[in-house]
Amino acid sequence: MQDLPARIELHPISTLTLTDAQFLRGEAAGTPTTLAAMLSLAQGGGRQPMVLLMHGSGGIGPSIPLWVRQINAIGAAACVLDGFSGRGLVSVNQDQARLGRLAFVLDIYRTLPLLARHPAIDASRMAVLGFSRGGQGALYSAMARFHRMWNPGGPVPVGTLAFYPDCCTRYLEDTAMVPGPIRVFHGTPDDMNPIARAREQVERLAAAGHDAALLEYPGGHHAFDNPLSPAAARVPAQSVRDCRIEEREPGLLVNAATGAPFGYDDPCVARQAHIGGNPEAAAAARRDVLGFLRGLLSLA
């Protein structure tokens, strides 16, 4: 019964809906937006460590509640941030242009101070865990440049965990990170967000002196940790796996193959990918994540 939360709270999160260009230029001129965050407190007394979970392009699917239960079971609070409902979105799998790919970074920054002030949370032991689009949000929320722009003086997580993030974009200063280990969890056959791009980024971070590592799972397609999906299937989904996107100047994202501003109608954008669970890969990843979190958050 240790995986049952002692208490669940719902909190409003005030943020902005920005384009990627606005975010990258530090322009707080977007649409004011209120999101919801569900905080599940673990059993036991005293201040708890906390993991902030950020969902992917399909919204909060069945893997998220299972992660919450398992994080609670090791004695940590878990906070699920819903980046879609407050924006009138359910999924952007087939139309990624409906929301800037960096929107979740700002949402994470707007949520962390609320959690840091919570009387049941130990602000010195907070981590971020994201999946797919949310994995990208988690990974790039650790960039020092973005913290300076959007979270100056705000709480900095002690570590970052990202499942199968999209690493097809090179941002300015994207190897300068805030302190704290970075772990990326990725299935080797993923054809939504290819592991090769994640491997490149992790190697760049490690070469820059960061504690960054990639954990690979054979047989794990995209969303391999979905407990209600026995196998991956090819489905309609928008993927930039064949694109190389670069930020050439602040706020300007270009298709490296053409030199023109990137758009989701570019020929490099794929329209299908394999998505679905793999029980063996999921079990291995859960063991790895929970073991890492125990050490990171100083849990017995």
VOGU-3710 file (C-alpha; in Angstrom, 3 decimals, decimal comma):
1> mqdlpariel> 0,000/0,000/0,000  3,051/2,292/0,037  2,221/3,374/-3,524  -0,993/5,059/-2,378  -0,630/8,806/-1,830  -1,217/10,214/1,628  -2,824/13,283/0,074  -3,606/14,683/-3,385  -3,759/18,408/-4,106  -4,646/20,332/-7,262
11> hpistltltd> -2,847/23,622/-7,880  -3,323/26,323/-10,550  -0,160/27,293/-12,432  0,037/30,737/-14,016  2,164/30,651/-17,148  2,289/31,982/-20,709  1,681/30,348/-24,065  4,614/31,471/-26,198  5,926/30,715/-29,642  9,387/29,197/-29,753
21> aqflrgeaag> 10,732/32,481/-31,149  9,243/34,443/-28,237  10,662/31,994/-25,719  14,133/31,993/-27,258  14,235/35,807/-27,360  12,938/36,191/-23,819  9,793/37,983/-24,962  7,063/37,625/-22,332  4,409/38,714/-24,810  2,438/35,485/-25,093
31> tpttlaamls> -1,048/34,563/-23,967  -1,596/34,345/-20,176  -2,534/30,757/-19,405  -3,580/28,829/-16,313  -2,606/25,183/-16,122  -3,266/22,544/-13,482  -0,784/20,528/-11,452  -1,685/17,467/-9,386  0,550/16,941/-6,370  0,555/13,448/-4,829
41> laqgggrqpm> 2,254/13,388/-1,434  3,882/10,187/-0,261  3,155/8,543/3,046  5,279/9,530/6,020  6,058/12,698/7,888  8,485/15,530/7,370  9,435/17,341/4,199  9,522/15,067/1,178  11,650/15,135/-1,958  9,598/15,715/-5,097
51> vllmhgsggi> 9,604/14,692/-8,765  7,855/16,948/-11,287  6,456/14,915/-14,203  5,881/16,418/-17,670  3,785/14,469/-20,186  4,304/14,099/-23,918  2,473/15,042/-27,116  -0,447/12,721/-26,365  -1,212/14,280/-22,987  -1,358/12,457/-19,660
61> gpsiplwvrq> -1,507/8,813/-20,660  -1,542/5,608/-18,590  2,197/5,584/-17,922  2,030/8,777/-15,838  -0,247/7,470/-13,023  1,934/4,363/-12,744  5,059/6,527/-12,420  3,300/8,586/-9,731  2,490/5,465/-7,726  6,038/4,138/-7,964
71> inaigaaacv> 7,587/7,465/-7,036  5,258/7,748/-4,039  6,196/4,191/-3,046  9,881/5,126/-2,622  8,934/8,011/-0,332  8,891/10,978/-2,736  6,087/13,291/-3,744  5,089/13,377/-7,410  3,618/16,371/-9,199  1,990/15,924/-12,616
81> ldgfsgrglv> 1,817/19,105/-14,676  -0,941/19,188/-17,313  0,390/21,365/-20,118  -2,605/20,810/-22,406  -6,046/21,143/-20,789  -5,635/24,788/-19,830  -4,695/25,483/-23,454  -7,704/23,665/-24,882  -5,495/20,845/-26,189  -5,831/17,081/-25,925
91> svnqdqarlg> -3,011/15,919/-28,196  -0,553/17,444/-30,654  0,819/14,141/-31,949  -0,357/14,828/-35,479  0,075/18,619/-35,430  3,067/19,683/-33,355  2,732/23,269/-34,582  -0,273/23,771/-32,278  2,100/24,488/-29,394  5,690/25,727/-29,288
101> rlafvldiyr> 8,115/22,912/-28,561  9,684/24,924/-25,728  6,392/25,860/-24,040  6,820/23,143/-21,439  10,155/24,608/-20,331  8,457/27,785/-19,145  5,646/25,726/-17,585  8,229/23,787/-15,578  9,839/27,014/-14,382  6,452/28,404/-13,320
111> tlpllarhpa> 5,644/25,238/-11,356  8,913/24,784/-9,468  8,535/27,879/-7,212  5,083/26,724/-6,101  6,482/23,342/-5,137  9,519/24,881/-3,461  7,214/26,897/-1,178  5,003/23,946/-0,275  5,308/23,096/3,444  5,500/19,351/2,732
121> idasrmavlg> 8,210/19,595/0,032  11,973/19,710/0,545  12,994/22,337/-2,022  16,594/21,105/-1,938  15,523/17,700/-3,304  13,410/18,372/-6,394  13,896/16,610/-9,747  12,231/16,859/-13,171  11,130/13,812/-15,187  9,661/14,248/-18,682
131> fsrggqgaly> 8,428/12,051/-21,514  8,808/12,683/-25,272  7,762/16,341/-25,780  7,894/16,579/-21,991  11,274/14,840/-22,066  12,488/17,543/-24,394  11,009/20,108/-22,003  12,742/18,499/-19,030  16,097/18,164/-20,809  16,234/21,724/-22,085
141> samarfhrmw> 14,845/23,164/-18,853  18,302/22,324/-17,474  19,954/24,782/-19,893  21,675/27,624/-18,037  20,655/30,124/-20,718  16,959/29,357/-20,240  17,255/29,577/-16,457  18,831/33,029/-16,797  16,065/34,171/-19,119  13,000/32,654/-17,506
151> npggpvpvgt> 13,888/31,427/-14,009  16,368/33,960/-12,587  16,883/33,283/-8,917  14,312/30,507/-9,030  14,674/26,951/-7,739  17,010/24,649/-9,640  16,266/20,901/-9,586  18,980/18,576/-8,329  18,666/16,376/-11,409  16,912/15,912/-14,736
161> lafypdcctr> 15,475/12,727/-16,255  14,185/12,580/-19,834  12,451/9,684/-21,606  12,857/9,501/-25,402  13,218/13,277/-25,942  13,433/14,929/-29,361  17,052/16,053/-29,717  16,869/17,122/-33,370  17,365/20,816/-32,593  20,631/22,546/-31,705
171> yledtamvpg> 20,046/25,654/-29,610  22,540/28,382/-28,858  24,489/27,533/-25,681  22,796/24,141/-25,448  25,732/22,450/-23,713  25,852/24,952/-20,838  23,671/23,400/-18,152  22,807/24,085/-14,523  24,444/21,789/-11,946  22,957/18,337/-11,508
181> pirvfhgtpd> 23,099/14,954/-13,246  21,178/14,362/-16,470  19,872/10,937/-17,462  18,185/10,117/-20,768  16,206/6,878/-21,170  15,621/5,760/-24,745  14,548/2,704/-26,706  16,972/1,676/-29,443  14,359/1,213/-32,237  12,521/4,503/-31,561
191> dmnpiarare> 11,586/6,015/-34,944  9,630/8,939/-33,510  12,588/10,550/-31,730  15,678/8,603/-32,847  18,098/7,467/-30,184  21,044/8,514/-32,381  20,154/12,188/-31,916  19,781/11,721/-28,151  23,139/9,939/-28,066  24,770/12,860/-29,883
201> qverlaaagh> 23,372/15,374/-27,418  24,339/13,348/-24,349  27,863/12,936/-25,728  28,067/16,698/-26,291  26,950/17,340/-22,708  29,440/14,837/-21,303  32,238/16,367/-23,397  31,307/19,743/-21,887  31,935/18,322/-18,416  28,407/17,463/-17,315
211> daalleypgg> 27,283/14,309/-15,523  25,170/13,124/-18,462  24,402/9,562/-19,502  22,127/7,707/-21,916  20,450/4,448/-20,892  19,358/2,318/-23,870  16,583/-0,285/-23,999  16,493/-2,859/-26,828  13,019/-3,403/-28,236  11,679/-0,165/-26,788
221> hhafdnplsp> 9,805/1,890/-29,353  8,449/5,332/-28,545  6,348/5,332/-25,338  7,683/1,886/-24,442  6,754/2,468/-20,778  3,003/2,499/-21,553  1,577/-0,261/-19,308  -1,664/-0,631/-21,321  0,025/-1,168/-24,680  1,490/-4,653/-25,259
231> aaarvpaqsv> 3,324/-3,737/-28,454  4,195/-0,832/-30,727  2,165/-0,078/-33,844  2,747/2,295/-36,742  0,380/5,237/-36,294  -0,085/8,765/-37,664  2,352/11,008/-35,798  4,372/14,050/-36,751  8,116/13,485/-36,295  11,181/15,595/-37,076
241> rdcrieerep> 13,443/12,529/-37,046  14,802/13,336/-40,518  15,274/17,051/-39,820  18,249/18,985/-38,557  17,049/22,170/-36,903  19,429/24,884/-35,730  19,037/28,147/-33,859  21,240/30,383/-36,002  20,504/33,559/-34,009  18,296/34,085/-30,952
251> gllvnaatga> 14,786/32,967/-31,848  15,540/31,930/-35,435  15,163/28,185/-35,982  16,182/27,069/-39,440  16,134/23,830/-41,368  19,858/23,107/-41,633  19,376/21,403/-45,009  17,821/24,477/-46,645  18,863/27,414/-44,466  15,212/28,541/-44,451
261> pfgyddpcva> 13,115/28,982/-41,304  11,912/25,600/-40,097  8,220/24,715/-40,422  6,185/21,548/-39,943  5,332/21,516/-43,635  9,036/20,985/-44,469  9,684/17,819/-46,512  11,873/16,379/-43,745  8,898/16,103/-41,361  7,645/12,504/-41,185
271> rqahiggnpe> 3,962/11,655/-40,722  4,075/8,191/-39,146  5,993/6,452/-36,374  5,844/3,350/-34,200  4,365/4,054/-30,768  3,558/1,570/-28,021  4,682/-0,394/-25,017  7,317/-3,015/-24,396  6,944/-4,707/-20,981  10,544/-5,867/-20,725
281> aaaaarrdvl> 12,032/-2,492/-21,621  9,542/-0,729/-19,349  10,411/-2,923/-16,362  14,134/-2,335/-16,884  13,640/1,424/-17,210  11,528/1,603/-14,069  14,217/-0,199/-12,093  16,844/2,180/-13,460  14,813/5,322/-12,809  13,736/4,398/-9,294
291> gflrgllsla> 17,279/3,353/-8,376  18,639/6,618/-9,722  16,007/8,656/-7,880  16,753/6,929/-4,582  20,345/8,058/-4,814  19,624/11,481/-6,254  16,975/12,323/-3,638  18,759/10,635/-0,702  16,049/8,045/-0,140  16,663/4,807/1,728
//
